[in-house]
Amino acid sequence: MHGCHRYRLNEDKIFFVDYGWNRAVLSLYPYVFRGMAFFDWGENSLFDELKAELDSIMERDPAARSRFEVYTLYSGFKAVRAYRRANWFYRHNMKYIARWISQRARHKTGIEIHPGATIGKGLFIDHGMGVVIGETAEIGDYCTIYQNVTLGGTGKDHGKRHPTLGNNVLVGAGARVLGPFKVGDNARIAAGAVVLTEVPENATAVGVPAKVVRINGEKVKCQELDQIHFTDPVAQRFCALEQEMNRLKKELDELKRKEEN
C-alpha cells in the first residue's frame, strides 16, 4: 500500500495510518466480515433498523422527499449513525477510537454527540448545525432536536451531569438544557429557552430561565412540531403588573376626588 504504514495492535485488529491523505482509517476485519461490528443482527436486522429510523424522520419532516435523500443528505441522520458506531467502541473500552469517530462526525456534520451518551431509537436532529450532546446525557425514543441545541452539564462534577430527555420530547432551535435533571415524556422546550430545572410530562418550558406552562393537561402528540405558539410566562407577568398598576391608579384617582369634594 503506497504511502501507508501498518501497525499490528493485536491478533484481531489492524490499524492503518495513511500519511499521504493525513487521516487514519480503522479496519476491524474479524468483526466486519462476521457482520457483528456495530449492529445487533438478532430479531431486527440492520435494514429494518435503518428503515425505521428513516421513516420516523420522514414522518416529522415535511421537506423530506425520499428515504434515499434522508440517508445521503441529512446531517442529523449521519451524525446519529456515527454516534451508534462510536458508542459501540466506547462501551467496549476503546474510548480513543470512539472519540475519533465522534470528532470526525462533528467536523463533517457540525453536530457533536459524545460517544458516552445514551440515545434511544428514532432521534431526529433537524438541520443540526451547532447541536451538542454531552457525555452523560440520555435521550428517549422518537425525540426531535432542532439546530443549535445544547444538552449540557453544569460545573466540573464527575458522574451524572447532563439532562435526561423522556420519550417524544421536542427541543426547539437554540434551546439550552443544562444540568442533571429529567425532561418528562411528551414535553416541549420552546426555541431559545434556557432550562435549568426539571420539566414534568406533557408540559412546555418557555423563556430565560425557562418556566413551565402546562398544555391543558393533555398529552402532546409527537407530530406537533410548532416552536412558536406558546404561552409566554414573561408576557403574562408584565400583563399582571400592568393590571395592578391600573387598579392602583384608579384607587388614587378616587382618593383625589374625595379630597377635592
Buried (B, 14 or more C-beta within 10 A) or exposed (E): EEEEEEEEEEEEBBBBBBEEEEEEEBEBEEBEEEEEBBBEEEEEEEEEBBEEBBBBBBBBBEEBEEBEEBBEEBBBBBBBBBBBBBBBBBEEEBBEBBBBBBBBBBEEBBBBBBBBBBBBBBBBBBBBEBBBBBBBBBBBBBBBBBBBBBBBBEEEEEEBBBBBBBBBBBBBBBBBBBBBBBBBBBBBBBBBBBBBEBBBBBBBBBBEEBBBBEBEEEEBEBEEBEBEEBEBBEEEEEEEEEEEEEEEEEEEEEEEEEEEE
